[in-house]
Amino acid sequence: MAESFGVDAERYDRTRPRYPDAMVARIVAGSPGPDVLDVGCGTGIEARQFQAAGCKVLGVDPDARMADFARREGLEVEVSTFETWEPAGRDFDAVVAGQAWHWVDPVAGAARAARVLRPGGRLAVFWNAFQAPPDLGAAIAAVYRRIMPDAPIYQHMMSDADAYVSLSAKAADGIRQAGAFGDLEEWRFDWERPYTRDEWLDLLPTTGVHTRLPAATLREVLAGVGAAVDAAGGGFTMRYTTVVVTAARES
């Protein structure tokens, strides 16, 4: 699944949510310099935000289609998994990963990050967790239970940042086991984004299991979700929490 998102890189970049500017600013302020390595950079969504904050960013991603898109947007990208990526003597002030660290071995990834970070350099991995309005979340959950009874994806429609507890806990454990970092911190940033029916249906095919669904099943899911949003008034406001797990490399 990790390499399925590039099937429509343009849609992915157009629809996937960005990250709070306050998060980017805090990571930059907590790093010793401007050189950033973006692991699993995808189309360059967070990389462009770090560039806008004055950073020099190198991206690493296993999907050549995503890397090609990011390069067209002005980002330098190398195609590789992080575990096998060759740093060639380069080091960085921050290693970041947006919506991607769960595809990386948490211990090997943290150890590799430590090797390429300068003393005091910051590792920051983060995810956008979301929560739909309760009534709409329940209606959408019913759509997934009907069409995809064996897939847990519907549960996320009613979740909040706590749905990412297992991901952040695995990341934290990996950082601890790497043995090269100082105290772990978890940061949370709450924000909201309104969606029209069409905007949400445009985003859904870029997420999770949707990228690998048979075309007929995806059409059925989109029709059901679209009907649920229509019944809720044709749009809604999604509550997001950006969850960050971070630590600085010890000197």
Buried (B, 14 or more C-beta within 10 A) or exposed (E): EEBEBBBBBEBBBEBBBBBBEEBBEBBBEBBBBBBBBBBBBBBBBBBBBBBEBEBEBBBBBBBEBBBBBBBEBEBBBBBEBBEEBEBEEEBBBBBBBBBBBBBBBBBBBBBBBBEBBBEBBBBBBBBBBBBBBEEBBBBBBBBBEEBBEEBEBBEBBBBBBEBBEEBBEBBBBBBBEBEBBEEBBBBEBEBEBEBEBEBBBBBBBBBBBBBEBEEEBBEBBBEBBBBBBEEBEEBBEBBBBBBBBBBBBEE
